[in-house]
Amino acid sequence: MYCTNYEKEVFPLWRGMASTHPYQGHSGVNAQQELLAEHADITVLEQLDFLASETQVAVVNNIELVVKKNGQKASLPRYVQIFTFDSAGKLARLCEAYDPTPLLAALRS
């Protein structure tokens, strides 16, 4: 599981493909999404379940992608994101939990 405060975000998903960068706030999430788009084509992004409480939302995703550099496919069938919000309703923390094994295998092929 990977958790971080939203104020300073470091996404380890693409470590080794490009350097891991610290991201902050909305612009950081956009930068991380651009990095993802540089290296992979997401072919399936399906939200399987949502769980919510007063300050948290958990989203269970099914993600399938193709690594651009080598055409290898990876499937992340249970990519879980947990969003925590502060009292003002702003995103304060993001946790992601997934098995990176298929992604790492595709990246290393």
Secondary structure, 3 states (H helix, E strand, C coil): CEEEECCCEECCCCECCECCCEECHHHHHHHHHHHHHHHEEEEEEEEEEEEECCCEEEEEEEEEEEECCCCCEEEEEEEEEEEEECCCCCEEEEEEECCCHHHHHHHHC
